[in-house]
């Protein structure tokens, strides 16, 4: 085989292995997004922003892999470090996705970083209170981490794209590519607080900045997931509605008064005649009083919308 053919074969091998690595990296996010959208009703607008977040993570991961090519260590040690990097990334992503889905399942919202930071130090005490030994949990986590590292090490032994790429790239080019990838990852991370991705339902943004996923409704704030759940329930109820076969049609006039206090209505026993027309209707037996109404919010605009629905 000529030198040119060898180079072409090396580039083809590197491209094939890198494509396979991308596919493997995408499996976990694809499964998460499927449940995120189909099971929990996340908006489709969350997909592209989350892919942007994943691109930043992938850039940092690829840059780290290229940096390992510049470190003067043996191939076995390099593969061990790379396996630890891949395994830790996969485990962190899995833990984050699991926390997001568990939060949606039991609390109706994405689990936030503040919530994790509050309860994580109490895990040991909680397990002790439940009759479980924290040492066993730590041992189990160590076993899972070891299995993840071993799997990543076996994978890299046969499918490491950097191993195929190393002979084809001069060290200055490798360093430049690594710096470029790190720069892209840094820009992606630095811009995250300034992007309004929480409003689109992107999970990492909702975890870091939960207030950005809420819609202000007068004195209330409601998350997209809560509102979508309410909308789905309402749609189901509407679909089950069947009108009466022989309805008695009549006109209904709803009169709403703003800031009308019940203890100042003559109809309800107030000393002054503040409601003479209603008093007359009441004396004629044309008024039925319902005094147990409860407002859904403080502001009129919100209350009127609730009354209309």
Phi and psi in degrees as GROMACS dihedral restraints (atoms count N, CA, C in turn):
[ dihedral_restraints ]
;  ai    aj    ak    al  type     phi  dphi    fc
    3     4     5     6     1   -71.5    20    10
    4     5     6     7     1   167.5    20    10
    6     7     8     9     1   -63.1    20    10
    7     8     9    10     1   -38.6    20    10
    9    10    11    12     1   -65.4    20    10
   10    11    12    13     1   -42.4    20    10
   12    13    14    15     1   -64.3    20    10
   13    14    15    16     1   -38.9    20    10
   15    16    17    18     1   -63.5    20    10
   16    17    18    19     1   -41.8    20    10
   18    19    20    21     1   -64.0    20    10
   19    20    21    22     1   -44.4    20    10
   21    22    23    24     1   -61.4    20    10
   22    23    24    25     1   -41.2    20    10
   24    25    26    27     1   -64.1    20    10
   25    26    27    28     1   -40.3    20    10
   27    28    29    30     1   -64.8    20    10
   28    29    30    31     1   -44.0    20    10
   30    31    32    33     1   -64.6    20    10
   31    32    33    34     1   -39.9    20    10
   33    34    35    36     1   -64.2    20    10
   34    35    36    37     1   -42.0    20    10
   36    37    38    39     1   -63.9    20    10
   37    38    39    40     1   -44.1    20    10
   39    40    41    42     1   -62.9    20    10
   40    41    42    43     1   -42.2    20    10
   42    43    44    45     1   -66.0    20    10
   43    44    45    46     1   -40.9    20    10
   45    46    47    48     1   -65.3    20    10
   46    47    48    49     1   -43.6    20    10
   48    49    50    51     1   -67.7    20    10
   49    50    51    52     1   -36.9    20    10
   51    52    53    54     1   -67.7    20    10
   52    53    54    55     1   -38.4    20    10
   54    55    56    57     1   -64.0    20    10
   55    56    57    58     1   -40.1    20    10
   57    58    59    60     1   -65.6    20    10
   58    59    60    61     1   -37.6    20    10
   60    61    62    63     1   -64.5    20    10
   61    62    63    64     1   -40.5    20    10
   63    64    65    66     1   -62.2    20    10
   64    65    66    67     1   -41.8    20    10
   66    67    68    69     1   -63.0    20    10
   67    68    69    70     1   -44.4    20    10
   69    70    71    72     1   -63.2    20    10
   70    71    72    73     1   -38.9    20    10
   72    73    74    75     1   -65.4    20    10
   73    74    75    76     1   -32.3    20    10
   75    76    77    78     1   -80.8    20    10
   76    77    78    79     1   -14.9    20    10
   78    79    80    81     1   -61.8    20    10
   79    80    81    82     1   -48.6    20    10
   81    82    83    84     1   -65.0    20    10
   82    83    84    85     1   -49.1    20    10
   84    85    86    87     1   -60.7    20    10
   85    86    87    88     1   -35.5    20    10
   87    88    89    90     1   -64.8    20    10
   88    89    90    91     1   -43.5    20    10
   90    91    92    93     1   -63.6    20    10
   91    92    93    94     1   -40.7    20    10
   93    94    95    96     1   -64.2    20    10
   94    95    96    97     1   -47.9    20    10
   96    97    98    99     1   -63.1    20    10
   97    98    99   100     1   -33.4    20    10
   99   100   101   102     1   -60.6    20    10
  100   101   102   103     1   -48.2    20    10
  102   103   104   105     1   -68.5    20    10
  103   104   105   106     1   -36.7    20    10
  105   106   107   108     1   -60.6    20    10
  106   107   108   109     1   -41.8    20    10
  108   109   110   111     1   -86.5    20    10
  109   110   111   112     1   -48.9    20    10
  111   112   113   114     1   -80.3    20    10
  112   113   114   115     1   -36.1    20    10
  114   115   116   117     1   -90.0    20    10
  115   116   117   118     1   -43.9    20    10
  117   118   119   120     1  -104.2    20    10
  118   119   120   121     1     3.5    20    10
  120   121   122   123     1    69.2    20    10
  121   122   123   124     1    29.0    20    10
  123   124   125   126     1   -64.7    20    10
  124   125   126   127     1   147.7    20    10
  126   127   128   129     1   -68.5    20    10
  127   128   129   130     1   146.8    20    10
  129   130   131   132     1   -64.0    20    10
  130   131   132   133     1   -20.8    20    10
  132   133   134   135     1   -65.7    20    10
  133   134   135   136     1   -10.4    20    10
  135   136   137   138     1   -81.5    20    10
  136   137   138   139     1   -15.0    20    10
  138   139   140   141     1   -69.3    20    10
  139   140   141   142     1   -54.5    20    10
  141   142   143   144     1   -62.6    20    10
  142   143   144   145     1   -44.0    20    10
  144   145   146   147     1   -59.6    20    10
  145   146   147   148     1   -38.5    20    10
  147   148   149   150     1   -68.9    20    10
  148   149   150   151     1   -34.4    20    10
  150   151   152   153     1   -63.0    20    10
  151   152   153   154     1   -34.1    20    10
  153   154   155   156     1   -64.6    20    10
  154   155   156   157     1   -40.6    20    10
  156   157   158   159     1   -62.9    20    10
  157   158   159   160     1   -43.8    20    10
  159   160   161   162     1   -64.2    20    10
  160   161   162   163     1   -34.4    20    10
  162   163   164   165     1   -63.2    20    10
  163   164   165   166     1   -39.5    20    10
  165   166   167   168     1   -64.2    20    10
  166   167   168   169     1   -42.1    20    10
  168   169   170   171     1   -63.5    20    10
  169   170   171   172     1   -42.9    20    10
  171   172   173   174     1   -64.6    20    10
  172   173   174   175     1   -38.3    20    10
  174   175   176   177     1   -63.9    20    10
  175   176   177   178     1   -43.2    20    10
  177   178   179   180     1   -64.0    20    10
  178   179   180   181     1   -39.2    20    10
  180   181   182   183     1   -66.9    20    10
  181   182   183   184     1   -44.9    20    10
  183   184   185   186     1   -66.2    20    10
  184   185   186   187     1   -39.4    20    10
  186   187   188   189     1   -62.4    20    10
  187   188   189   190     1   -39.4    20    10
  189   190   191   192     1   -64.9    20    10
  190   191   192   193     1   -39.6    20    10
  192   193   194   195     1   -64.1    20    10
  193   194   195   196     1   -39.6    20    10
  195   196   197   198     1   -68.4    20    10
  196   197   198   199     1   -36.4    20    10
  198   199   200   201     1   -62.3    20    10
  199   200   201   202     1   -33.7    20    10
  201   202   203   204     1   -63.2    20    10
  202   203   204   205     1   -26.7    20    10
  204   205   206   207     1   -67.7    20    10
  205   206   207   208     1   -21.0    20    10
  207   208   209   210     1   -91.2    20    10
  208   209   210   211     1   -10.0    20    10
  210   211   212   213     1   -83.5    20    10
  211   212   213   214     1   129.2    20    10
  213   214   215   216     1   -78.4    20    10
  214   215   216   217     1    70.8    20    10
  216   217   218   219     1  -129.4    20    10
  217   218   219   220     1   168.2    20    10
  219   220   221   222     1   -71.0    20    10
  220   221   222   223     1   162.9    20    10
  222   223   224   225     1   -63.2    20    10
  223   224   225   226     1   -36.6    20    10
  225   226   227   228     1   -66.6    20    10
  226   227   228   229     1   -43.8    20    10
  228   229   230   231     1   -66.7    20    10
  229   230   231   232     1   -38.0    20    10
  231   232   233   234     1   -63.3    20    10
  232   233   234   235     1   -41.4    20    10
  234   235   236   237     1   -67.1    20    10
  235   236   237   238     1   -35.0    20    10
  237   238   239   240     1   -65.4    20    10
  238   239   240   241     1   -42.1    20    10
  240   241   242   243     1   -66.4    20    10
  241   242   243   244     1   -42.4    20    10
  243   244   245   246     1   -63.8    20    10
  244   245   246   247     1   -38.6    20    10
  246   247   248   249     1   -64.7    20    10
  247   248   249   250     1   -40.1    20    10
  249   250   251   252     1   -63.2    20    10
  250   251   252   253     1   -38.3    20    10
  252   253   254   255     1   -65.5    20    10
  253   254   255   256     1   -46.3    20    10
  255   256   257   258     1   -66.2    20    10
  256   257   258   259     1   -43.2    20    10
  258   259   260   261     1   -65.0    20    10
  259   260   261   262     1   -43.6    20    10
  261   262   263   264     1   -65.2    20    10
  262   263   264   265     1   -38.4    20    10
  264   265   266   267     1   -63.4    20    10
  265   266   267   268     1   -45.3    20    10
  267   268   269   270     1   -63.7    20    10
  268   269   270   271     1   -41.7    20    10
  270   271   272   273     1   -67.8    20    10
  271   272   273   274     1   -39.6    20    10
  273   274   275   276     1   -65.4    20    10
  274   275   276   277     1   -42.7    20    10
  276   277   278   279     1   -63.5    20    10
  277   278   279   280     1   -42.3    20    10
  279   280   281   282     1   -63.2    20    10
  280   281   282   283     1   -43.5    20    10
  282   283   284   285     1   -63.4    20    10
  283   284   285   286     1   -40.5    20    10
  285   286   287   288     1   -65.3    20    10
  286   287   288   289     1   -47.1    20    10
  288   289   290   291     1   -62.3    20    10
  289   290   291   292     1   -41.0    20    10
  291   292   293   294     1   -63.8    20    10
  292   293   294   295     1   -40.9    20    10
  294   295   296   297     1   -64.0    20    10
  295   296   297   298     1   -39.2    20    10
  297   298   299   300     1   -62.9    20    10
  298   299   300   301     1   -48.8    20    10
  300   301   302   303     1   -68.5    20    10
  301   302   303   304     1   -37.1    20    10
  303   304   305   306     1   -66.1    20    10
  304   305   306   307     1   -39.7    20    10
  306   307   308   309     1   -62.2    20    10
  307   308   309   310     1   -42.5    20    10
  309   310   311   312     1   -66.8    20    10
  310   311   312   313     1   -35.2    20    10
  312   313   314   315     1   -69.3    20    10
  313   314   315   316     1   -42.9    20    10
  315   316   317   318     1  -105.5    20    10
  316   317   318   319     1   -22.4    20    10
  318   319   320   321     1  -119.2    20    10
  319   320   321   322     1    -9.4    20    10
  321   322   323   324     1    75.6    20    10
  322   323   324   325     1    16.8    20    10
  324   325   326   327     1  -154.2    20    10
  325   326   327   328     1   161.6    20    10
  327   328   329   330     1   -67.8    20    10
  328   329   330   331     1   135.2    20    10
  330   331   332   333     1   -64.5    20    10
  331   332   333   334     1   129.7    20    10
  333   334   335   336     1   -94.7    20    10
  334   335   336   337     1   159.1    20    10
  336   337   338   339     1   -63.7    20    10
  337   338   339   340     1   -38.6    20    10
  339   340   341   342     1   -61.2    20    10
  340   341   342   343     1   -40.2    20    10
  342   343   344   345     1   -65.0    20    10
  343   344   345   346     1   -43.2    20    10
  345   346   347   348     1   -63.9    20    10
  346   347   348   349     1   -42.9    20    10
  348   349   350   351     1   -64.1    20    10
  349   350   351   352     1   -27.3    20    10
  351   352   353   354     1   -77.1    20    10
  352   353   354   355     1   -42.2    20    10
  354   355   356   357     1   -95.3    20    10
  355   356   357   358     1   -21.0    20    10
  357   358   359   360     1   -59.8    20    10
  358   359   360   361     1   -42.6    20    10
  360   361   362   363     1   -64.9    20    10
  361   362   363   364     1   -15.1    20    10
  363   364   365   366     1   -97.5    20    10
  364   365   366   367     1     4.5    20    10
  366   367   368   369     1   -60.8    20    10
  367   368   369   370     1   -43.5    20    10
  369   370   371   372     1   -59.9    20    10
  370   371   372   373     1   -46.5    20    10
  372   373   374   375     1   -65.4    20    10
  373   374   375   376     1   -38.6    20    10
  375   376   377   378     1   -63.3    20    10
  376   377   378   379     1   -44.6    20    10
  378   379   380   381     1   -64.5    20    10
  379   380   381   382     1   -37.5    20    10
  381   382   383   384     1   -63.6    20    10
  382   383   384   385     1   -39.8    20    10
  384   385   386   387     1   -66.2    20    10
  385   386   387   388     1   -29.5    20    10
  387   388   389   390     1   -86.7    20    10
  388   389   390   391     1     0.6    20    10
  390   391   392   393     1    86.5    20    10
  391   392   393   394     1    16.7    20    10
  393   394   395   396     1  -109.6    20    10
  394   395   396   397     1   146.2    20    10
  396   397   398   399     1   -88.3    20    10
  397   398   399   400     1   124.4    20    10
  399   400   401   402     1   -59.7    20    10
  400   401   402   403     1   -28.4    20    10
  402   403   404   405     1   -62.9    20    10
  403   404   405   406     1   -37.3    20    10
  405   406   407   408     1   -67.3    20    10
  406   407   408   409     1   -38.7    20    10
  408   409   410   411     1   -64.2    20    10
  409   410   411   412     1   -42.4    20    10
  411   412   413   414     1   -63.7    20    10
  412   413   414   415     1   -39.2    20    10
  414   415   416   417     1   -64.7    20    10
  415   416   417   418     1   -40.3    20    10
  417   418   419   420     1   -63.4    20    10
  418   419   420   421     1   -42.0    20    10
  420   421   422   423     1   -64.3    20    10
  421   422   423   424     1   -38.3    20    10
  423   424   425   426     1   -64.5    20    10
  424   425   426   427     1   -39.7    20    10
  426   427   428   429     1   -64.3    20    10
  427   428   429   430     1   -43.6    20    10
  429   430   431   432     1   -62.1    20    10
  430   431   432   433     1   -43.8    20    10
  432   433   434   435     1   -62.9    20    10
  433   434   435   436     1   -41.0    20    10
  435   436   437   438     1   -63.8    20    10
  436   437   438   439     1   -40.6    20    10
  438   439   440   441     1   -66.2    20    10
  439   440   441   442     1   -38.7    20    10
  441   442   443   444     1   -65.0    20    10
  442   443   444   445     1   -42.0    20    10
  444   445   446   447     1   -63.6    20    10
  445   446   447   448     1   -44.2    20    10
  447   448   449   450     1   -62.0    20    10
  448   449   450   451     1   -42.2    20    10
  450   451   452   453     1   -63.7    20    10
  451   452   453   454     1   -42.6    20    10
  453   454   455   456     1   -65.4    20    10
  454   455   456   457     1   -37.6    20    10
  456   457   458   459     1   -65.2    20    10
  457   458   459   460     1   -42.9    20    10
  459   460   461   462     1   -65.0    20    10
  460   461   462   463     1   -37.9    20    10
  462   463   464   465     1   -63.5    20    10
  463   464   465   466     1   -45.8    20    10
  465   466   467   468     1   -67.6    20    10
  466   467   468   469     1   -27.7    20    10
  468   469   470   471     1   -63.0    20    10
  469   470   471   472     1   -28.9    20    10
  471   472   473   474     1  -110.9    20    10
  472   473   474   475     1   -23.0    20    10
  474   475   476   477     1  -131.5    20    10
  475   476   477   478     1    29.7    20    10
  477   478   479   480     1   -77.6    20    10
  478   479   480   481     1   114.8    20    10
  480   481   482   483     1   -72.3    20    10
  481   482   483   484     1   -28.2    20    10
  483   484   485   486     1   -70.5    20    10
  484   485   486   487     1   -31.1    20    10
  486   487   488   489     1   -63.9    20    10
  487   488   489   490     1   -40.2    20    10
  489   490   491   492     1   -73.5    20    10
  490   491   492   493     1   -26.9    20    10
  492   493   494   495     1   -85.7    20    10
  493   494   495   496     1   -25.2    20    10
  495   496   497   498     1   -56.3    20    10
  496   497   498   499     1   -45.7    20    10
  498   499   500   501     1   -67.8    20    10
  499   500   501   502     1   -18.0    20    10
  501   502   503   504     1   -92.1    20    10
  502   503   504   505     1   -14.4    20    10
  504   505   506   507     1  -113.2    20    10
  505   506   507   508     1   124.3    20    10
  507   508   509   510     1   -63.0    20    10
  508   509   510   511     1   153.3    20    10
  510   511   512   513     1   -58.3    20    10
  511   512   513   514     1   -41.1    20    10
  513   514   515   516     1   -61.8    20    10
  514   515   516   517     1   -36.5    20    10
  516   517   518   519     1   -67.8    20    10
  517   518   519   520     1   -41.7    20    10
  519   520   521   522     1   -60.7    20    10
  520   521   522   523     1   -44.0    20    10
  522   523   524   525     1   -63.9    20    10
  523   524   525   526     1   -40.7    20    10
  525   526   527   528     1   -65.3    20    10
  526   527   528   529     1   -42.6    20    10
  528   529   530   531     1   -63.7    20    10
  529   530   531   532     1   -40.4    20    10
  531   532   533   534     1   -63.3    20    10
  532   533   534   535     1   -44.0    20    10
  534   535   536   537     1   -63.3    20    10
  535   536   537   538     1   -39.2    20    10
  537   538   539   540     1   -63.1    20    10
  538   539   540   541     1   -44.4    20    10
  540   541   542   543     1   -65.5    20    10
  541   542   543   544     1   -40.1    20    10
  543   544   545   546     1   -64.0    20    10
  544   545   546   547     1   -38.2    20    10
  546   547   548   549     1   -63.9    20    10
  547   548   549   550     1   -41.9    20    10
  549   550   551   552     1   -63.2    20    10
  550   551   552   553     1   -42.1    20    10
  552   553   554   555     1   -65.3    20    10
  553   554   555   556     1   -40.2    20    10
  555   556   557   558     1   -66.1    20    10
  556   557   558   559     1   -40.7    20    10
  558   559   560   561     1   -64.6    20    10
  559   560   561   562     1   -42.0    20    10
  561   562   563   564     1   -61.3    20    10
  562   563   564   565     1   -43.1    20    10
  564   565   566   567     1   -69.8    20    10
  565   566   567   568     1   -39.1    20    10
  567   568   569   570     1   -69.5    20    10
  568   569   570   571     1   -30.8    20    10
  570   571   572   573     1   -85.0    20    10
  571   572   573   574     1   -12.0    20    10
  573   574   575   576     1   -57.2    20    10
  574   575   576   577     1   -43.1    20    10
  576   577   578   579     1   -64.9    20    10
  577   578   579   580     1   -19.1    20    10
  579   580   581   582     1  -101.6    20    10
  580   581   582   583     1    -1.7    20    10
  582   583   584   585     1   -96.6    20    10
  583   584   585   586     1   136.8    20    10
  585   586   587   588     1   -86.0    20    10
  586   587   588   589     1    55.2    20    10
  588   589   590   591     1   -83.8    20    10
  589   590   591   592     1   -19.9    20    10
  591   592   593   594     1   -62.2    20    10
  592   593   594   595     1   -36.6    20    10
  594   595   596   597     1   -65.4    20    10
  595   596   597   598     1   -25.5    20    10
  597   598   599   600     1   -87.8    20    10
  598   599   600   601     1    -6.4    20    10
  600   601   602   603     1    94.5    20    10
  601   602   603   604     1    10.4    20    10
  603   604   605   606     1   -62.4    20    10
  604   605   606   607     1   125.5    20    10
  606   607   608   609     1   -66.0    20    10
  607   608   609   610     1   -40.1    20    10
  609   610   611   612     1   -65.8    20    10
  610   611   612   613     1   -39.8    20    10
  612   613   614   615     1   -64.0    20    10
  613   614   615   616     1   -39.8    20    10
  615   616   617   618     1   -67.6    20    10
  616   617   618   619     1   -31.6    20    10
  618   619   620   621     1   -73.4    20    10
  619   620   621   622     1   -37.7    20    10
  621   622   623   624     1   -83.5    20    10
  622   623   624   625     1   -37.2    20    10
  624   625   626   627     1  -130.5    20    10
  625   626   627   628     1    73.2    20    10
  627   628   629   630     1   -62.3    20    10
  628   629   630   631     1   -27.5    20    10
  630   631   632   633     1   -67.4    20    10
  631   632   633   634     1   -19.3    20    10
  633   634   635   636     1   -78.4    20    10
  634   635   636   637     1   -10.9    20    10
  636   637   638   639     1   -98.0    20    10
  637   638   639   640     1     9.7    20    10
  639   640   641   642     1  -108.6    20    10
  640   641   642   643     1   144.6    20    10
  642   643   644   645     1  -103.6    20    10
  643   644   645   646     1   123.4    20    10
  645   646   647   648     1   -75.3    20    10
  646   647   648   649     1   125.2    20    10
  648   649   650   651     1  -127.0    20    10
  649   650   651   652     1    84.0    20    10
  651   652   653   654     1    58.6    20    10
  652   653   654   655     1  -117.4    20    10
  654   655   656   657     1   -87.4    20    10
  655   656   657   658     1     5.4    20    10
  657   658   659   660     1  -116.7    20    10
  658   659   660   661     1   155.8    20    10
  660   661   662   663     1  -129.7    20    10
  661   662   663   664     1   131.7    20    10
  663   664   665   666     1  -130.7    20    10
  664   665   666   667     1   137.7    20    10
  666   667   668   669     1   -79.8    20    10
  667   668   669   670     1   161.5    20    10
  669   670   671   672     1   -61.4    20    10
  670   671   672   673     1   -36.8    20    10
  672   673   674   675     1   -70.6    20    10
  673   674   675   676     1   -39.3    20    10
  675   676   677   678     1   -65.6    20    10
  676   677   678   679     1   -43.9    20    10
  678   679   680   681     1   -66.6    20    10
  679   680   681   682     1   -37.7    20    10
  681   682   683   684     1   -67.9    20    10
  682   683   684   685     1   -35.0    20    10
  684   685   686   687     1   -64.1    20    10
  685   686   687   688     1   -44.0    20    10
  687   688   689   690     1   -63.1    20    10
  688   689   690   691     1   -42.0    20    10
  690   691   692   693     1   -62.7    20    10
  691   692   693   694     1   -42.5    20    10
  693   694   695   696     1   -64.7    20    10
  694   695   696   697     1   -41.3    20    10
  696   697   698   699     1   -63.2    20    10
  697   698   699   700     1   -42.8    20    10
  699   700   701   702     1   -64.5    20    10
  700   701   702   703     1   -40.4    20    10
  702   703   704   705     1   -62.5    20    10
  703   704   705   706     1   -39.9    20    10
  705   706   707   708     1   -64.5    20    10
  706   707   708   709     1   -42.3    20    10
  708   709   710   711     1   -65.6    20    10
  709   710   711   712     1   -42.9    20    10
  711   712   713   714     1   -62.5    20    10
  712   713   714   715     1   -37.3    20    10
  714   715   716   717     1   -65.8    20    10
  715   716   717   718     1   -28.5    20    10
  717   718   719   720     1   -84.7    20    10
  718   719   720   721     1   -10.1    20    10
  720   721   722   723     1   -70.3    20    10
  721   722   723   724     1   134.2    20    10
  723   724   725   726     1  -127.8    20    10
  724   725   726   727     1   121.8    20    10
  726   727   728   729     1   -67.0    20    10
  727   728   729   730     1   156.2    20    10
  729   730   731   732     1   -63.4    20    10
  730   731   732   733     1   147.8    20    10
  732   733   734   735     1   -69.5    20    10
  733   734   735   736     1   -41.5    20    10
  735   736   737   738     1  -125.1    20    10
  736   737   738   739     1    72.7    20    10
  738   739   740   741     1   -73.0    20    10
  739   740   741   742     1   149.6    20    10
  741   742   743   744     1   -95.0    20    10
  742   743   744   745     1   106.0    20    10
  744   745   746   747     1   -80.3    20    10
  745   746   747   748     1   136.0    20    10
  747   748   749   750     1  -152.8    20    10
  748   749   750   751     1   157.2    20    10
  750   751   752   753     1   -84.1    20    10
  751   752   753   754     1   139.9    20    10
  753   754   755   756     1  -121.8    20    10
  754   755   756   757     1   124.9    20    10
  756   757   758   759     1  -112.2    20    10
  757   758   759   760     1   121.3    20    10
  759   760   761   762     1  -104.1    20    10
  760   761   762   763     1   120.2    20    10
  762   763   764   765     1  -108.5    20    10
  763   764   765   766     1   121.4    20    10
  765   766   767   768     1  -116.4    20    10
  766   767   768   769     1   129.7    20    10
  768   769   770   771     1  -112.7    20    10
  769   770   771   772     1   131.4    20    10
  771   772   773   774     1   -83.1    20    10
  772   773   774   775     1   139.4    20    10
  774   775   776   777     1    55.9    20    10
  775   776   777   778     1    39.4    20    10
  777   778   779   780     1   -96.2    20    10
  778   779   780   781     1   112.7    20    10
  780   781   782   783     1   -88.9    20    10
  781   782   783   784     1   131.9    20    10
  783   784   785   786     1   -63.3    20    10
  784   785   786   787     1   -32.4    20    10
  786   787   788   789     1   -78.9    20    10
  787   788   789   790     1     4.3    20    10
  789   790   791   792     1  -118.9    20    10
  790   791   792   793     1    20.5    20    10
  792   793   794   795     1  -100.6    20    10
  793   794   795   796     1   126.4    20    10
  795   796   797   798     1   -60.4    20    10
  796   797   798   799     1   -33.2    20    10
  798   799   800   801     1   -59.9    20    10
  799   800   801   802     1   -28.9    20    10
  801   802   803   804     1  -103.7    20    10
  802   803   804   805     1    17.3    20    10
  804   805   806   807     1   102.0    20    10
  805   806   807   808     1     8.7    20    10
  807   808   809   810     1   -69.0    20    10
  808   809   810   811     1   146.5    20    10
  810   811   812   813     1   -62.1    20    10
  811   812   813   814     1   -37.1    20    10
  813   814   815   816     1   -90.2    20    10
  814   815   816   817     1   152.6    20    10
  816   817   818   819     1   -84.4    20    10
  817   818   819   820     1    80.6    20    10
  819   820   821   822     1   -88.0    20    10
  820   821   822   823     1   -14.8    20    10
  822   823   824   825     1  -132.2    20    10
  823   824   825   826     1    64.7    20    10
  825   826   827   828     1   -61.9    20    10
  826   827   828   829     1   -39.1    20    10
  828   829   830   831     1   -66.2    20    10
  829   830   831   832     1   -45.4    20    10
  831   832   833   834     1   -65.9    20    10
  832   833   834   835     1   -34.1    20    10
  834   835   836   837     1   -59.5    20    10
  835   836   837   838     1   -43.3    20    10
  837   838   839   840     1   -65.3    20    10
  838   839   840   841     1   -41.8    20    10
  840   841   842   843     1   -64.1    20    10
  841   842   843   844     1   -37.4    20    10
  843   844   845   846     1   -65.6    20    10
  844   845   846   847     1   -41.3    20    10
  846   847   848   849     1   -66.2    20    10
  847   848   849   850     1   -28.4    20    10
  849   850   851   852     1   -83.1    20    10
  850   851   852   853     1    -1.2    20    10
  852   853   854   855     1    76.5    20    10
  853   854   855   856     1    20.6    20    10
  855   856   857   858     1  -100.1    20    10
  856   857   858   859     1    10.0    20    10
  858   859   860   861     1  -124.4    20    10
  859   860   861   862     1   130.8    20    10
  861   862   863   864     1  -114.5    20    10
  862   863   864   865     1   122.8    20    10
  864   865   866   867     1   -88.6    20    10
  865   866   867   868     1   133.5    20    10
  867   868   869   870     1  -122.1    20    10
  868   869   870   871     1   103.6    20    10
  870   871   872   873     1  -104.4    20    10
  871   872   873   874     1    12.5    20    10
  873   874   875   876     1  -109.6    20    10
  874   875   876   877     1    19.4    20    10
  876   877   878   879     1   -69.5    20    10
  877   878   879   880     1   143.5    20    10
  879   880   881   882     1  -125.7    20    10
  880   881   882   883     1   130.6    20    10
  882   883   884   885     1   -75.1    20    10
  883   884   885   886     1   143.6    20    10
  885   886   887   888     1   -84.7    20    10
  886   887   888   889     1   -15.1    20    10
  888   889   890   891     1  -160.7    20    10
  889   890   891   892     1   177.4    20    10
  891   892   893   894     1   -85.9    20    10
  892   893   894   895     1   -30.1    20    10
  894   895   896   897     1   -91.9    20    10
  895   896   897   898     1   148.4    20    10
  897   898   899   900     1   -63.4    20    10
  898   899   900   901     1   -41.7    20    10
  900   901   902   903     1   -60.7    20    10
  901   902   903   904     1   -41.8    20    10
  903   904   905   906     1   -68.0    20    10
  904   905   906   907     1   -42.4    20    10
  906   907   908   909     1   -64.5    20    10
  907   908   909   910     1   -37.3    20    10
  909   910   911   912     1   -66.3    20    10
  910   911   912   913     1   -38.4    20    10
  912   913   914   915     1   -64.1    20    10
  913   914   915   916     1   -40.9    20    10
  915   916   917   918     1   -66.3    20    10
  916   917   918   919     1   -39.1    20    10
  918   919   920   921     1   -63.8    20    10
  919   920   921   922     1   -37.9    20    10
  921   922   923   924     1   -72.5    20    10
  922   923   924   925     1   -21.4    20    10
